Amino acid sequence: MTSVSLGIPAVNSATEPDPARPDHPGLLDRYGRVATDLRVSLTDRCNLRCTYCMPPEGLDWMPADQALTDDEVVRLVRIAVEQLGVRQVRFTGGEPLLRRGLERIVRDITSLQPRPKVSLTSNGIGLSRRAEALADAGLDRVNISLDTLDPERFKRISLRNRLSDVLEGLSAAATTDLHPVKVNSVLLRDVNDDEAIPLLRYCLERGYELRFIEQMPLDAQHGWDRSNMITAAEIMHRLSGEYRLETDTEERGSAPAERFLVDGGPAAVGIIGSVTRPFCGDCDRTRLTADGQLRSCLFSQGETDVRGPMRAGAPDDEIADLWRNAMWRKAAGHGIDDPGFIQPSRPMSAIGG
Ligand code: SF4
């Protein structure tokens, strides 16, 4: 059986729970990691066309009847929080601000007990109009993507003339209770890699916490080329030309970003070396796609369908067990450096950060 229309093989964890799995209530995997951080993709659609993510014409968007309804999203997250030990929920996309019911979903999720921490990863377009309402609904913080401060370059990278909307979204978020306001930047060789210092300066001046993310092989075009990726080491080197960076001694835990205090702190910058400095050993993430598929890892080759069983009337306990079994089979890591590495067929735009 394949899941959705992307030909991704289903992990048949539904029928054969692994006898080796201990009786653990949470999302335990074979390597002893326990997932408590749920990433929920609310849509595969986006209003930008970032060249390192999707083709200019966009993609064949998910059919509406395959997308989870707001009620279904809330139910699945409720099961994760009440039965599976999830304590952080991050809404992603595509672009989650394209989801009309976002405020209601956030309100319902933040009224769960125990209350999870709720965050949003977005391109920021439209946030200036919704930041207040999202903060009122209980959203705790935001991560906004920003790869350049140059409007022309923004247009070249995203094929849209929307830089001012992103910057307005950022400053609107900063005037609400959403805190910290984080910025995610992807540096591409000979495209925007000369902006590491201007981006950090911009964020430091405004109190945003910047994190650079190594580009990962998750684009829809399957055109990722390691030589075009600016590595964590290169980013460190460039920033050190202007700033004194010291490793933050605060416990990193499962956080993807290595954190460095800038010029003695307290301001800091983060570097997410997904490819060259993987952090899979401490991974605590589990993922739900907009069409109701569970992914144990960004780079999973298989998925577990929960939309079908849910629409067929499966009770919460059964869905919780499906989820436990799916996570038990999680791979040790992304395997990008493995000779047999295969890029997942589902692109980042349909998985979410
Ligand atoms: S690549 Fe997979 S295992 Fe590694 S940190 Fe990301 S989600 Fe976790």
Boltz pocket constraint, residues with backbone or C-beta under 6 A from the ligand:
constraints:
  - pocket:
      binder: B
      contacts: [[A, 279], [A, 280], [A, 281], [A, 283], [A, 284], [A, 285], [A, 296], [A, 297], [A, 298], [A, 299], [A, 331], [A, 332], [A, 333], [A, 334]]
      max_distance: 6.0
